[in-house]
Amino acid sequence: MEIEMLTRFFMWCTIVNLSLLLVSFSVVAFGFGGDAVYQIHSKWFPMPRDTFNAVIYLLIGMYKVCVFVFNIVPWIALVIIG
């Protein structure tokens, strides 16, 4: 596999994952659907709203770290060596 192909692959992975991260954060953090998300999930997993907020923010934070480690860092490394 060529470096240019890998660079494009990681670039598009980064774009897609950052878009998903932006959408998920805006839904939860800015309240564009946080109540709806809470109502759906509280039917399956009964928990207080404060606990739900903490879990969602934790998951979004973990997703952000994974995007940086597995998408952005390899893409930057390939851009540097390419």
Protein Blocks (a to p, Z undefined) as FASTA:
>chain_A
ZZklmmmmmmmmmmmmmmmmmmmmmmmmnopommmmmmmmmmmmgcdfklmmmmmmmmmm
mmmmmmmmmmmmmmmmmmmmZZ
